[in-house]
Amino acid sequence: MGFYFRRSHLIWKDNIDKRLEKIKREIIKLRIQGVDTVEIDKELETIEKDLKIGLSGMAEYRLEEIEGRLNKCKKI
């Protein structure tokens, strides 16, 4: 049972890592367009700290928040 839990946790962590990389790519695109991304950069640092100390639920919530902000930026 522990093996499956660990395996699913790793898959879930990979999902968060993929989402983080996608957000970082979007931030680079916004910087090229001249958009200020300081707040989002600080949020990303906080997310990475959350993941290091094991607060994956909080990191997930913050990721969703940042993704929402980026979607709003795309629509403008």
C-alpha positions as CSV (number, residue, x, y, z in Angstrom):
1,M,0.0,0.0,0.0
2,G,2.8,2.4,0.8
3,F,4.4,1.8,-2.6
4,Y,1.2,2.9,-4.4
5,F,0.9,6.0,-2.2
6,R,4.5,7.0,-2.9
7,R,4.1,6.4,-6.6
8,S,0.9,8.5,-6.8
9,H,2.6,11.2,-4.8
10,L,5.5,11.2,-7.3
11,I,3.1,11.4,-10.2
12,W,1.3,14.3,-8.5
13,K,4.6,16.1,-7.8
14,D,5.6,15.7,-11.4
15,N,2.3,17.3,-12.4
16,I,3.1,20.3,-10.1
17,D,6.6,20.5,-11.6
18,K,5.2,20.5,-15.1
19,R,2.7,23.2,-14.2
20,L,5.6,25.3,-12.7
21,E,7.6,25.0,-15.8
22,K,4.6,26.0,-18.0
23,I,4.1,29.1,-15.8
24,K,7.8,30.0,-16.0
25,R,7.6,29.8,-19.8
26,E,4.5,32.1,-19.8
27,I,6.3,34.6,-17.5
28,I,9.2,34.7,-20.0
29,K,6.8,35.5,-22.8
30,L,5.2,38.3,-20.7
31,R,8.6,39.8,-19.9
32,I,9.4,39.9,-23.6
33,Q,6.1,41.8,-24.1
34,G,7.2,44.3,-21.3
35,V,4.8,43.2,-18.6
36,D,6.0,43.5,-14.9
37,T,6.1,40.1,-13.4
38,V,7.7,40.8,-10.0
39,E,4.7,39.7,-8.0
40,I,4.4,36.4,-9.9
41,D,8.1,35.8,-9.4
42,K,7.7,36.2,-5.7
43,E,4.7,33.8,-5.7
44,L,6.8,31.2,-7.6
45,E,9.5,31.5,-5.0
46,T,6.9,31.0,-2.3
47,I,5.5,27.9,-4.1
48,E,9.0,26.4,-4.3
49,K,9.5,27.0,-0.6
50,D,6.1,25.4,0.1
51,L,7.1,22.3,-1.8
52,K,10.4,22.0,0.0
53,I,8.8,22.0,3.4
54,G,5.9,19.7,2.4
55,L,3.0,22.1,2.0
56,S,1.9,20.7,-1.3
57,G,-1.7,21.6,-0.8
58,M,-0.9,25.2,-0.3
59,A,1.5,25.1,-3.3
60,E,-1.4,23.7,-5.4
61,Y,-3.7,26.5,-4.4
62,R,-1.1,29.2,-5.2
63,L,-0.4,27.6,-8.6
64,E,-4.1,27.7,-9.4
65,E,-4.2,31.4,-8.4
66,I,-1.2,32.2,-10.6
67,E,-2.6,30.3,-13.6
68,G,-5.8,32.4,-13.2
69,R,-3.8,35.6,-13.3
70,L,-1.9,34.5,-16.3
71,N,-5.1,33.5,-18.1
72,K,-6.4,37.1,-17.5
73,C,-3.2,38.5,-18.9
74,K,-3.6,36.5,-22.0
75,K,-7.1,37.7,-22.6
76,I,-6.0,41.3,-22.5
